[in-house]
Amino acid sequence: MGKSVVRLTIDGRETAAAQGSTVAAALLNAGLTELRQSVNGEPRGPLCGMGICFECRVSIDGRAHQKSCQVLCADGMVVTTE
């Protein structure tokens, strides 16, 4: 039996992700590697993958500064990068 799929919206585009995968994984699978910019204007994206570096922050369901590597994808979730 295959993995269940959840549907979420990333920057206005609907996409699918495997149930149990992180938002960071869904972002990378969607081709998004630059999620925000540093105060110096440098691109930032998933780096450590375990919630220490804070580089993968996005808005999830209207809540800013969520670490995408620590949040599991859920049906109907809305993710916004900077």
ABEGO torsion letter per residue (X at the ends): XBBBBBBBBBGGBBBBBBBGBBAAAAAAAAGBABABBBAAGBBBBBAAGAGAAGAABBBBGGBBGBBAAABBBBBGBBBBBX
